[in-house]
């Protein structure tokens, strides 16, 4: 299981009201994981210093991504790569560089490059993807579906499109957002099956903090009264993952 997936699952376990009689003093968690987009090593370092949940390097190709994370990536950090294509050789190079996860398009990703036991994998998705394609993705154990959306208010039709992606693929969504996204906009994304949001490349540390604070202000989801209507947010844990020790909270 990738570090990205561990962080997503950790946030989801913490979501919702506390149970018990003791006073709870813990800090409000983010409603979804926060991913920073970086274009070079300096931006990767800056994003990590801002305490994001993950960093994705948008370098165009595997060699560029490796150059940006060289000497920084480790088994304990969720640093991934956003690529226009992914070959089996690319996947091997990224694994050797301790890349945690890869995001790549469905039609330009070699099947042999996908091995979620060794490196996390997300695929670029659009609202136009067919139902059968989405259903076929469900057994692959993906970290998420990466959805790029523009700014501005989301229509109900667009929200239902996101719900369809998450529901049919039984996979959480990673959605790009603007730094100035409101609490309401982030709540809608969370309720539509989004498990992580990605800030634009070049976002400053101050911008990351603003988005992080807004994510913490999103109210916990209400328990759905209708049985069977919940959206599957993350893939089922693989055998042996259930008892895995998770990182200490920062």
C-alpha positions as CSV (number, residue, x, y, z in Angstrom):
1,X,0.0,0.0,0.0
2,X,1.4,3.4,-1.0
3,X,2.0,6.1,1.6
4,X,-0.6,8.2,-0.2
5,X,-3.3,5.6,0.3
6,X,-2.3,5.2,4.0
7,X,-2.7,8.9,4.5
8,X,-6.1,9.0,2.8
9,X,-7.3,6.1,4.9
10,X,-6.0,7.7,8.1
11,X,-7.9,10.9,7.4
12,X,-11.1,8.9,6.7
13,X,-10.8,7.0,10.0
14,X,-10.5,10.3,11.9
15,X,-13.5,11.9,10.0
16,X,-16.7,12.2,11.9
17,X,-17.7,13.0,15.5
18,X,-15.6,11.7,18.4
19,X,-17.1,8.8,20.5
20,X,-16.9,8.7,24.3
21,X,-17.2,11.0,27.3
22,X,-13.7,12.4,27.5
23,X,-12.8,15.9,26.3
24,X,-11.3,15.8,22.9
25,X,-8.5,18.4,22.3
26,X,-7.1,17.1,19.0
27,X,-6.7,19.4,16.1
28,X,-9.5,19.3,13.5
29,X,-8.3,17.1,10.6
30,X,-8.5,18.0,7.0
31,X,-11.7,16.8,5.3
32,X,-9.6,15.3,2.5
33,X,-5.9,14.7,1.8
34,X,-4.0,17.8,0.6
35,X,-1.6,17.2,-2.4
36,X,0.8,19.9,-3.6
37,X,1.9,19.9,-7.3
38,X,5.6,20.6,-7.9
39,X,7.6,21.1,-11.0
40,X,11.2,20.8,-9.6
41,X,13.1,19.8,-6.5
42,X,12.9,23.2,-4.9
43,X,9.1,23.2,-5.1
44,X,9.1,19.6,-3.7
45,X,11.1,20.8,-0.7
46,X,8.8,23.8,-0.2
47,X,5.7,21.7,-0.3
48,X,7.1,19.2,2.2
49,X,7.9,22.0,4.6
50,X,4.3,23.2,4.3
51,X,3.2,19.8,5.7
52,X,1.0,18.6,2.9
53,X,-0.1,15.0,2.8
54,X,1.6,14.3,-0.5
55,X,3.5,15.9,-3.3
56,X,3.1,15.1,-7.0
57,X,5.8,16.1,-9.4
58,X,4.5,17.3,-12.8
59,X,7.7,17.0,-14.8
60,X,6.4,15.6,-18.1
61,X,8.4,12.3,-18.1
62,X,9.8,9.8,-15.7
63,X,13.4,11.1,-16.0
64,X,12.3,14.6,-15.1
65,X,10.3,13.4,-12.1
66,X,13.2,11.3,-10.8
67,X,15.5,14.4,-11.1
68,X,13.0,16.4,-9.0
69,X,12.7,13.9,-6.2
70,X,16.3,12.6,-6.2
71,X,17.7,12.6,-2.7
72,X,14.3,13.6,-1.2
73,X,12.0,10.7,-1.8
74,X,11.9,7.9,0.8
75,X,9.8,4.9,1.8
76,X,8.0,7.2,4.4
77,X,7.1,10.1,2.1
78,X,4.2,10.3,-0.3
79,X,6.0,11.8,-3.3
80,X,4.5,10.8,-6.7
81,X,4.8,11.7,-10.4
82,X,2.2,13.0,-12.8
83,X,3.1,11.7,-16.3
84,X,1.7,11.9,-19.8
85,X,2.5,8.2,-20.4
86,X,3.9,5.3,-18.4
87,X,5.9,2.4,-19.7
88,X,7.1,-0.6,-17.8
89,X,10.7,0.8,-17.9
90,X,9.4,4.1,-16.5
91,X,7.7,2.4,-13.6
92,X,11.0,0.6,-12.7
93,X,13.0,3.8,-12.8
94,X,10.4,5.5,-10.5
95,X,10.3,2.6,-8.1
96,X,14.1,2.7,-7.8
97,X,13.9,6.4,-7.0
98,X,11.5,5.6,-4.2
99,X,8.6,7.3,-6.0
100,X,5.4,6.4,-3.9
101,X,2.7,6.7,-6.6
102,X,2.2,7.5,-10.3
103,X,-0.7,9.3,-12.0
104,X,-1.0,8.6,-15.7
105,X,-3.7,8.5,-18.5
106,X,-5.4,5.2,-19.1
107,X,-4.7,5.0,-22.8
108,X,-0.9,5.7,-22.5
109,X,-0.2,3.5,-19.5
110,X,1.3,0.1,-20.2
111,X,-0.5,-2.7,-18.4
112,X,2.8,-4.2,-17.3
113,X,3.7,-0.9,-15.7
114,X,0.9,-1.2,-13.1
115,X,1.8,-3.2,-10.1
116,X,0.1,-1.7,-7.0
117,X,2.0,-4.0,-4.7
118,X,5.2,-2.1,-5.6
119,X,4.1,1.4,-6.4
120,X,0.8,3.3,-6.0
121,X,-1.2,4.0,-9.2
122,X,-3.9,6.5,-10.1
123,X,-5.3,7.2,-13.6
124,X,-6.4,10.4,-15.2
125,X,-10.2,10.3,-15.5
126,X,-12.8,12.5,-17.3
127,X,-16.5,12.8,-16.8
128,X,-16.9,11.3,-20.3
129,X,-15.5,7.8,-19.3
130,X,-17.9,5.0,-20.0
131,X,-19.6,3.1,-17.3
132,X,-18.1,-0.3,-18.3
133,X,-14.6,1.2,-18.3
134,X,-15.1,2.6,-14.8
135,X,-16.4,-0.8,-13.5
136,X,-13.4,-2.5,-15.0
137,X,-11.1,-0.3,-13.0
138,X,-12.5,-1.4,-9.6
139,X,-10.5,-4.6,-9.1
140,X,-7.1,-2.9,-9.9
141,X,-6.6,-1.4,-6.4
142,X,-5.9,2.1,-7.7
143,X,-5.0,4.9,-5.3
144,X,-7.6,7.1,-7.0
145,X,-9.0,8.7,-10.2
146,X,-7.3,12.0,-11.0
147,X,-9.8,14.6,-12.2
148,X,-8.8,18.0,-13.5
149,X,-11.6,20.6,-13.2
150,X,-11.6,24.3,-13.9
151,X,-12.5,26.9,-11.3
152,X,-15.9,28.3,-10.7
153,X,-19.0,27.0,-9.1
154,X,-19.9,23.3,-9.7
155,X,-23.3,22.5,-11.1
156,X,-25.4,19.7,-9.8
157,X,-24.9,17.9,-13.1
158,X,-21.1,18.1,-12.7
159,X,-21.3,16.9,-9.1
160,X,-23.3,13.8,-10.3
161,X,-20.6,13.2,-12.9
162,X,-18.1,12.9,-10.1
163,X,-20.4,10.7,-8.0
164,X,-20.7,8.4,-11.1
165,X,-16.9,8.1,-11.4
166,X,-16.3,7.3,-7.8
167,X,-19.3,4.9,-7.5
168,X,-18.8,2.9,-10.7
169,X,-15.0,2.6,-10.2
170,X,-15.3,2.0,-6.4
171,X,-12.4,4.3,-6.2
172,X,-11.8,7.7,-4.5
173,X,-11.2,10.8,-6.6
174,X,-8.2,13.1,-6.6
175,X,-9.5,16.5,-7.8
176,X,-7.6,19.6,-8.7
177,X,-8.8,22.7,-6.9
178,X,-8.0,26.4,-6.8
179,X,-6.3,27.7,-3.6
180,X,-9.3,30.0,-2.9
181,X,-11.9,27.1,-3.0
182,X,-14.6,27.7,-0.4
183,X,-15.7,25.5,2.4
184,X,-18.9,24.8,0.5
185,X,-17.0,23.8,-2.7
186,X,-14.8,21.5,-0.8
187,X,-17.7,19.9,1.1
188,X,-19.4,19.2,-2.3
189,X,-16.2,17.5,-3.5
190,X,-15.9,15.4,-0.3
191,X,-19.6,14.3,-0.6
192,X,-19.1,13.4,-4.2
193,X,-16.4,10.8,-3.5
194,X,-13.3,13.0,-3.5
195,X,-10.6,11.7,-1.1
196,X,-7.8,14.2,-2.0
197,X,-7.5,17.6,-3.6
198,X,-4.5,18.8,-5.5
199,X,-3.3,22.4,-5.4
200,X,-1.9,24.0,-8.6
201,X,1.8,24.0,-9.4
202,X,3.5,27.1,-8.0
203,X,1.2,27.5,-5.0
204,X,3.1,29.3,-2.3
205,X,3.4,28.1,1.3
206,X,0.9,30.7,2.3
207,X,-1.5,29.4,-0.3
208,X,-1.1,25.8,0.9
209,X,-1.8,26.9,4.5
210,X,-5.0,28.8,3.3
211,X,-6.2,25.6,1.5
212,X,-5.3,23.5,4.5
213,X,-7.2,25.7,6.9
214,X,-10.3,25.6,4.6
215,X,-10.1,21.8,4.4
216,X,-10.1,21.7,8.3
217,X,-13.2,24.0,8.3
218,X,-15.3,21.5,6.3
219,X,-17.9,20.0,8.6
220,X,-17.8,16.2,9.2
221,X,-20.2,14.3,6.9
222,X,-23.6,13.4,8.3
223,X,-24.4,9.7,8.5
224,X,-26.5,8.7,5.6
225,X,-29.9,7.5,6.6
226,X,-30.4,5.3,3.6
227,X,-28.5,2.1,3.7
228,X,-26.4,1.2,0.8
229,X,-26.2,4.7,-0.6
230,X,-22.7,5.5,0.6
231,X,-20.0,6.2,-2.0
232,X,-17.0,3.8,-1.9
233,X,-14.2,6.2,-1.2
234,X,-11.1,4.0,-1.1
235,X,-10.3,0.5,-2.4
236,X,-10.7,-2.3,0.0
237,X,-7.5,-3.0,2.0
238,X,-5.4,-5.9,0.6
239,X,-4.8,-8.9,2.7
240,X,-2.3,-8.1,5.4
241,X,-2.9,-4.3,5.3
242,X,-5.7,-4.3,7.9
243,X,-3.3,-4.7,10.8
244,X,-0.5,-2.5,9.4
245,X,0.9,0.1,11.7
246,X,0.3,3.6,10.5
247,X,2.5,6.7,11.0
248,X,2.3,8.7,14.1
249,X,0.2,11.9,13.8
250,X,2.3,15.0,13.4
